[in-house]
């Protein structure tokens, strides 16, 4: 009996040590990573706020706007896997810094766009420059945090995307409404300058602040490095360097890619068209549109934090992800139903945001578990799943834009996305292999 109590006490001490150490690492790494991710996400959604002035100045149709929005994703998709394989070779610190500085310059260059073809070309270049950033960060986190803590850590990362919408939406409205014409520069030009130029400085910070491995961290003692490395490796399902081809052959890999594709169809539907939906419902003020557009991201941020903690405690990653996607589907249906009623539309968008925004970090706990210990295969595999998912960012903006040009309404597109979200929930519930359907057990 005494030996059992001693073992229990030792386990509790070990858990406390791990929790304290993970907290120390998180405080050291996550503020900068979250700030970088905030700008990365804003780089994706700023085009939705620039839409009104950009289309007025350049005379673009909704189809042209949707195509330009999608070309960003095409550039991202084509270069994502090579980018992440290069990250694995040269180290996350150098490659993430390169990504940030190059996409910052490309985003700022949007001020020189005058024609459709320039718009298309530069959107493609911005996507290509940013390629690999999100999956690279996700892979980087697997090198620093044990599996049992990744739900909360991943939620912290994607909380930055929610804050990007929360902070970026009102600020975008203010920039468009109050900086338009300052120094002879259009408001939508200011939007791209303020979104791009700070990324150069953040890239320099990444070079000086981040380290590639636990063993390289001067702010950890040798005992902390050894303990953290042991706890990370204790959750690895299989060892070795692996390869991208081996990762693709793992049962459930391609299903995860399809699931993320459908999630991104919904996500880009929100990111690129929420301001348009609010404007079509009768709101004209750019500042007010920005404030109302922040509401889905507020709901998503709250839901992220709550679900991250609950999924870590229960180990039920898949079920939480499926439930969130269903909530998002209901939000899309209601947004279509109340498309001309601003208060009810905003409530629908809040529900939509709670489901769609929070489902992304809930989903990303699954690939890291499936690919644990695959080395280069994990880096390339995470990138490929993200690439397959980002194809949804090509389909969604073009589809919504085309439907709006043909019918004069976005409502049919909202219903289509809602049905796709329900299919996503079904795949999460019934379509994954047993390895991902069983409850995740913690190892103490």
C-alpha positions as CSV (number, residue, x, y, z in Angstrom):
1,X,0.0,0.0,0.0
2,X,2.8,2.4,0.9
3,X,4.6,1.7,-2.4
4,X,1.4,2.4,-4.3
5,X,1.1,5.8,-2.5
6,X,4.7,6.5,-3.2
7,X,4.2,5.8,-6.9
8,X,1.1,8.0,-6.9
9,X,3.0,10.9,-5.2
10,X,5.8,10.5,-7.7
11,X,3.4,10.6,-10.6
12,X,1.8,13.8,-9.2
13,X,5.2,15.4,-8.7
14,X,6.1,14.5,-12.3
15,X,2.9,15.9,-13.6
16,X,3.4,19.2,-11.7
17,X,7.0,19.3,-13.1
18,X,5.8,18.8,-16.6
19,X,3.0,21.4,-16.3
20,X,5.4,24.0,-14.9
21,X,8.0,23.3,-17.6
22,X,5.5,23.5,-20.4
23,X,4.2,26.8,-19.0
24,X,7.8,28.1,-18.9
25,X,8.3,27.1,-22.5
26,X,5.0,28.5,-23.6
27,X,5.7,31.9,-22.0
28,X,9.0,32.0,-23.8
29,X,7.8,30.9,-27.3
30,X,4.1,31.6,-27.7
31,X,3.9,35.4,-27.5
32,X,6.1,35.9,-30.5
33,X,4.7,32.9,-32.4
34,X,1.1,34.2,-31.8
35,X,2.0,37.7,-32.9
36,X,3.5,36.3,-36.1
37,X,0.4,34.1,-36.7
38,X,-1.8,37.1,-36.1
39,X,-0.2,39.0,-38.9
40,X,-0.2,35.8,-41.1
41,X,-4.0,35.5,-40.6
42,X,-4.5,39.2,-41.2
43,X,-2.6,38.9,-44.4
44,X,-5.3,36.5,-45.5
45,X,-8.4,38.5,-44.5
46,X,-7.3,42.1,-45.2
47,X,-8.3,41.6,-48.9
48,X,-11.9,41.2,-47.6
49,X,-11.9,44.6,-46.0
50,X,-10.1,46.2,-48.9
51,X,-12.7,44.7,-51.3
52,X,-15.1,47.7,-51.4
53,X,-12.5,50.4,-52.2
54,X,-10.4,48.1,-54.3
55,X,-13.3,47.1,-56.5
56,X,-14.5,50.7,-56.8
57,X,-11.0,52.0,-57.8
58,X,-10.1,49.2,-60.2
59,X,-13.5,48.2,-61.5
60,X,-13.4,44.5,-60.5
61,X,-16.4,42.2,-60.6
62,X,-17.1,39.8,-57.7
63,X,-15.8,36.9,-59.8
64,X,-12.5,38.8,-60.4
65,X,-12.2,39.5,-56.7
66,X,-12.9,35.8,-55.9
67,X,-10.3,34.7,-58.4
68,X,-7.7,37.0,-56.9
69,X,-8.5,35.8,-53.4
70,X,-8.2,32.2,-54.6
71,X,-4.9,32.8,-56.4
72,X,-3.3,33.6,-53.1
73,X,-4.2,30.0,-52.1
74,X,-3.0,28.5,-55.3
75,X,0.5,30.1,-54.7
76,X,0.3,28.8,-51.2
77,X,-0.7,25.3,-52.2
78,X,2.0,24.9,-54.9
79,X,4.9,25.9,-52.7
80,X,3.7,24.6,-49.3
81,X,5.2,21.1,-49.2
82,X,8.6,22.1,-50.7
83,X,8.6,25.0,-48.2
84,X,8.0,22.7,-45.2
85,X,10.6,20.1,-46.4
86,X,13.1,23.0,-46.6
87,X,12.1,24.1,-43.1
88,X,13.0,20.7,-41.9
89,X,16.4,20.9,-43.5
90,X,17.5,24.4,-42.6
91,X,15.7,24.8,-39.3
92,X,12.4,26.5,-38.3
93,X,14.0,29.7,-37.1
94,X,15.7,30.6,-40.3
95,X,12.9,29.5,-42.6
96,X,10.0,31.1,-40.7
97,X,11.9,34.3,-40.6
98,X,12.4,34.1,-44.4
99,X,8.7,33.5,-44.9
100,X,7.7,36.5,-42.8
101,X,10.0,39.0,-44.4
102,X,9.2,37.9,-48.0
103,X,5.5,37.9,-47.6
104,X,5.6,41.3,-45.8
105,X,7.3,42.8,-48.7
106,X,4.9,41.2,-51.2
107,X,1.9,42.4,-49.2
108,X,3.1,45.9,-49.1
109,X,3.6,45.8,-52.9
110,X,-0.2,45.6,-53.3
111,X,-0.2,49.4,-53.4
112,X,1.2,49.2,-56.9
113,X,-1.7,47.2,-58.3
114,X,-3.6,48.9,-61.1
115,X,-5.0,46.1,-63.3
116,X,-6.6,42.8,-62.9
117,X,-3.5,40.9,-64.1
118,X,-1.3,42.7,-61.6
119,X,-3.8,41.9,-58.9
120,X,-3.8,38.2,-59.9
121,X,0.0,38.0,-60.2
122,X,0.7,39.7,-56.8
123,X,-1.9,37.7,-54.9
124,X,-0.2,34.5,-56.3
125,X,3.2,35.8,-55.2
126,X,1.9,36.6,-51.7
127,X,0.6,33.1,-51.3
128,X,3.8,31.6,-52.6
129,X,5.9,33.7,-50.1
130,X,3.7,32.7,-47.2
131,X,3.6,29.0,-48.1
132,X,4.6,26.7,-45.3
133,X,4.2,29.1,-42.5
134,X,1.1,27.6,-40.7
135,X,2.2,23.9,-41.0
136,X,5.7,24.9,-40.2
137,X,4.6,26.5,-36.9
138,X,2.5,23.4,-36.2
139,X,5.4,21.1,-36.8
140,X,7.6,23.4,-34.7
141,X,5.2,23.0,-31.7
142,X,5.5,19.2,-31.9
143,X,9.3,19.7,-31.2
144,X,8.6,21.7,-28.0
145,X,5.4,20.4,-26.4
146,X,4.3,16.9,-25.2
147,X,1.2,15.5,-26.9
148,X,-0.9,15.8,-23.8
149,X,-0.5,19.6,-23.8
150,X,-0.9,20.3,-27.6
151,X,-4.7,20.9,-27.5
152,X,-4.2,24.0,-25.3
153,X,-1.0,25.0,-27.1
154,X,-2.6,24.7,-30.5
155,X,-5.6,26.6,-29.3
156,X,-3.3,29.4,-28.1
157,X,-1.8,29.5,-31.6
158,X,-5.1,29.7,-33.4
159,X,-6.3,32.2,-30.8
160,X,-4.0,34.6,-32.7
161,X,-6.1,34.1,-35.8
162,X,-9.3,34.9,-33.8
163,X,-7.6,38.0,-32.4
164,X,-6.5,38.9,-35.9
165,X,-10.2,39.1,-36.8
166,X,-11.2,40.6,-33.5
167,X,-8.6,43.4,-33.7
168,X,-8.0,43.5,-37.4
169,X,-11.6,44.0,-38.4
170,X,-12.3,47.2,-36.4
171,X,-8.8,48.6,-37.2
172,X,-9.4,47.9,-40.9
173,X,-12.6,49.8,-40.7
174,X,-10.9,52.7,-39.0
175,X,-8.0,52.7,-41.5
176,X,-10.4,52.6,-44.5
177,X,-12.6,55.3,-42.9
178,X,-10.1,57.7,-41.5
179,X,-6.7,57.2,-43.3
180,X,-8.2,57.3,-46.8
181,X,-6.5,60.2,-48.6
182,X,-3.9,60.8,-45.9
183,X,-0.5,61.7,-47.6
184,X,-2.4,61.1,-50.9
185,X,-2.7,57.4,-50.2
186,X,-5.9,55.5,-50.5
187,X,-7.3,53.7,-47.5
188,X,-6.9,50.2,-49.0
189,X,-3.3,51.0,-49.8
190,X,-2.7,51.9,-46.1
191,X,-4.3,48.6,-45.2
192,X,-1.7,46.6,-47.1
193,X,1.2,48.7,-46.0
194,X,0.3,48.4,-42.3
195,X,-0.3,44.6,-42.7
196,X,3.0,43.9,-44.6
197,X,5.8,46.1,-43.3
198,X,5.7,45.0,-39.7
199,X,6.3,41.4,-40.8
200,X,9.8,42.3,-41.8
201,X,10.6,43.3,-38.2
202,X,8.9,40.2,-36.8
203,X,11.0,38.1,-39.1
204,X,14.2,39.6,-37.6
205,X,12.8,38.9,-34.1
206,X,12.2,35.2,-35.0
207,X,15.9,34.9,-36.0
208,X,17.1,36.2,-32.7
209,X,14.4,34.8,-30.3
210,X,13.5,31.3,-31.5
211,X,15.6,28.2,-31.3
212,X,15.3,25.1,-33.5
213,X,15.4,22.4,-30.8
214,X,14.9,21.9,-27.0
215,X,18.6,21.2,-26.8
216,X,19.5,24.6,-28.2
217,X,17.5,26.6,-25.6
218,X,19.9,28.5,-23.2
219,X,17.0,29.4,-20.9
220,X,16.5,25.7,-20.0
221,X,18.7,23.8,-17.6
222,X,20.3,20.5,-18.7
223,X,17.8,18.7,-16.5
224,X,14.8,20.6,-18.0
225,X,16.1,19.8,-21.5
226,X,16.4,16.1,-20.8
227,X,13.1,15.9,-19.0
228,X,11.2,17.8,-21.7
229,X,12.7,15.7,-24.5
230,X,11.8,12.5,-22.7
231,X,8.2,13.6,-22.2
232,X,7.9,14.6,-25.8
233,X,9.3,11.3,-27.1
234,X,7.1,9.3,-24.7
235,X,4.0,10.1,-26.8
236,X,5.6,9.3,-30.1
237,X,3.8,6.5,-31.9
238,X,6.6,5.4,-34.2
239,X,10.2,6.4,-34.5
240,X,12.6,7.1,-37.3
241,X,13.2,9.8,-40.0
242,X,10.3,8.6,-42.2
243,X,9.4,10.2,-45.5
244,X,6.5,12.0,-47.1
245,X,5.5,8.9,-49.1
246,X,5.4,6.9,-45.9
247,X,3.3,9.5,-44.2
248,X,0.8,9.5,-47.1
249,X,0.4,5.7,-46.7
250,X,-0.6,5.9,-43.1
251,X,-4.3,5.0,-42.8
252,X,-6.5,8.0,-42.3
253,X,-4.0,10.5,-43.8
254,X,-5.9,11.3,-46.9
255,X,-9.2,11.4,-45.0
256,X,-7.7,14.1,-42.8
257,X,-6.8,16.0,-45.9
258,X,-10.4,15.8,-47.2
259,X,-11.8,16.9,-43.8
260,X,-9.5,19.9,-43.7
261,X,-10.4,20.8,-47.2
262,X,-14.1,21.0,-46.2
263,X,-13.3,22.9,-43.0
264,X,-11.4,25.5,-45.1
265,X,-14.3,25.8,-47.6
266,X,-16.3,27.0,-44.5
267,X,-13.4,29.1,-43.1
268,X,-12.7,31.0,-46.3
269,X,-16.4,31.5,-46.7
270,X,-16.4,33.4,-43.4
271,X,-13.0,35.2,-43.9
272,X,-13.6,36.6,-47.4
273,X,-17.3,37.3,-47.4
274,X,-18.4,38.2,-43.8
275,X,-18.0,42.0,-44.5
276,X,-19.9,41.7,-47.7
277,X,-22.7,39.8,-46.0
278,X,-23.0,42.6,-43.4
279,X,-22.9,45.3,-46.0
280,X,-25.6,43.6,-48.1
281,X,-27.8,43.4,-45.0
282,X,-27.9,47.2,-45.0
283,X,-24.8,48.5,-43.1
284,X,-22.8,51.1,-45.0
285,X,-20.2,52.5,-42.5
286,X,-16.8,50.8,-43.0
287,X,-16.1,51.3,-39.2
288,X,-19.3,49.6,-38.2
289,X,-18.8,46.8,-40.7
290,X,-15.4,46.2,-39.1
291,X,-16.8,46.1,-35.6
292,X,-19.6,43.7,-36.6
293,X,-17.2,41.5,-38.5
294,X,-15.2,41.1,-35.3
295,X,-18.1,39.3,-33.6
296,X,-17.5,35.8,-35.2
297,X,-13.9,36.0,-34.1
298,X,-14.8,36.9,-30.6
299,X,-17.1,33.9,-30.4
300,X,-14.4,31.7,-32.0
301,X,-11.7,32.9,-29.5
302,X,-13.9,32.0,-26.5
303,X,-14.8,28.7,-28.0
304,X,-11.2,27.9,-28.8
305,X,-10.0,28.4,-25.2
306,X,-12.9,26.4,-23.7
307,X,-12.7,23.5,-26.2
308,X,-8.9,23.4,-25.9
309,X,-9.0,22.8,-22.2
310,X,-11.9,20.3,-22.4
311,X,-10.3,18.2,-25.2
312,X,-7.0,18.1,-23.3
313,X,-8.8,16.9,-20.2
314,X,-10.9,14.3,-22.0
315,X,-8.7,13.3,-24.9
316,X,-11.7,13.3,-27.2
317,X,-10.2,15.4,-30.0
318,X,-12.3,14.0,-32.8
319,X,-15.7,14.4,-31.1
320,X,-15.1,18.0,-30.2
321,X,-14.0,18.8,-33.7
322,X,-17.1,17.2,-35.2
323,X,-19.4,19.0,-32.8
324,X,-17.9,22.4,-33.6
325,X,-18.3,21.7,-37.4
326,X,-22.0,21.0,-36.8
327,X,-22.3,24.3,-35.0
328,X,-20.7,26.1,-37.9
329,X,-23.1,24.4,-40.3
330,X,-26.1,25.7,-38.3
331,X,-24.5,29.2,-38.4
332,X,-24.2,29.1,-42.2
333,X,-27.9,27.9,-42.6
334,X,-29.1,30.7,-40.3
335,X,-26.9,33.3,-42.1
336,X,-28.6,32.4,-45.4
337,X,-32.0,32.5,-43.7
338,X,-31.4,36.0,-42.1
339,X,-29.3,37.5,-44.9
340,X,-31.4,40.7,-45.0
341,X,-31.9,41.1,-41.2
342,X,-28.7,42.6,-39.7
343,X,-29.2,41.8,-36.0
344,X,-30.1,38.1,-36.7
345,X,-27.4,37.9,-39.3
346,X,-24.7,39.0,-36.8
347,X,-26.0,36.4,-34.3
348,X,-25.8,33.8,-37.0
349,X,-22.2,34.8,-37.9
350,X,-21.3,34.6,-34.2
351,X,-22.6,31.0,-34.1
352,X,-20.8,30.4,-37.4
353,X,-17.5,31.8,-36.0
354,X,-17.8,29.8,-32.8
355,X,-18.0,26.6,-34.8
356,X,-15.7,27.2,-37.8
357,X,-12.9,29.2,-36.1
358,X,-12.6,26.9,-33.1
359,X,-12.8,23.7,-35.3
360,X,-9.4,24.4,-36.9
361,X,-7.2,24.0,-33.7
362,X,-9.5,21.1,-32.6
363,X,-8.7,19.4,-36.0
364,X,-5.0,20.0,-35.8
365,X,-4.6,17.9,-32.7
366,X,-5.4,14.9,-35.0
367,X,-2.6,15.1,-37.7
368,X,0.1,15.6,-35.1
369,X,-1.1,12.5,-33.3
370,X,-1.3,10.4,-36.5
371,X,2.2,11.5,-37.7
372,X,4.0,11.5,-34.3
373,X,7.6,10.5,-34.6
374,X,7.7,10.6,-38.4
375,X,10.6,13.1,-38.7
376,X,10.8,14.7,-42.1
377,X,7.6,12.7,-42.9
378,X,5.8,14.6,-40.2
379,X,7.0,18.0,-41.5
380,X,6.0,17.1,-45.1
381,X,2.8,15.3,-44.0
382,X,1.5,18.2,-41.9
383,X,2.3,20.5,-44.8
384,X,0.5,18.2,-47.3
385,X,-2.6,18.0,-45.1
386,X,-2.6,21.7,-44.9
387,X,-2.1,21.9,-48.7
388,X,-5.0,19.6,-49.3
389,X,-7.1,21.7,-47.0
390,X,-6.1,25.0,-48.6
391,X,-7.6,23.9,-51.8
392,X,-10.8,24.7,-50.1
393,X,-9.6,28.3,-50.1
394,X,-9.5,28.1,-53.9
395,X,-13.0,26.7,-54.3
396,X,-14.8,28.8,-51.7
397,X,-14.1,32.4,-52.8
398,X,-14.6,31.6,-56.5
399,X,-17.8,29.6,-55.8
400,X,-19.3,32.3,-53.6
401,X,-18.3,35.1,-56.0
402,X,-19.7,33.3,-59.1
403,X,-23.0,32.5,-57.4
404,X,-23.4,36.1,-56.3
405,X,-22.7,37.4,-59.8
406,X,-25.2,34.9,-61.3
407,X,-28.0,35.2,-58.7
408,X,-27.4,38.6,-57.0
409,X,-27.3,36.8,-53.6
410,X,-24.8,34.9,-51.5
411,X,-27.5,32.8,-49.8
412,X,-27.4,29.8,-52.1
413,X,-23.6,29.6,-51.5
414,X,-24.1,29.7,-47.7
415,X,-26.5,26.7,-47.9
416,X,-23.9,24.8,-50.0
417,X,-21.2,25.5,-47.4
418,X,-23.5,24.4,-44.6
419,X,-24.1,21.0,-46.3
420,X,-20.4,20.6,-46.8
421,X,-19.9,21.3,-43.1
422,X,-22.3,18.5,-42.2
423,X,-20.4,16.1,-44.5
424,X,-17.2,17.1,-42.6
425,X,-18.8,16.2,-39.3
426,X,-19.9,12.8,-40.6
427,X,-16.3,12.1,-41.8
428,X,-14.9,13.1,-38.4
429,X,-17.4,10.9,-36.6
430,X,-17.4,7.8,-38.8
431,X,-14.6,8.1,-41.4
432,X,-11.4,8.0,-39.4
433,X,-9.3,4.9,-38.5
434,X,-9.6,3.4,-35.0
435,X,-6.3,4.9,-34.0
436,X,-7.9,8.4,-34.2
437,X,-11.4,7.4,-33.1
438,X,-10.3,6.1,-29.7
439,X,-9.9,8.4,-26.7
440,X,-6.4,9.8,-26.3
441,X,-4.8,8.5,-23.1
442,X,-2.3,10.5,-21.2
443,X,1.0,8.9,-20.1
444,X,2.2,10.0,-16.7
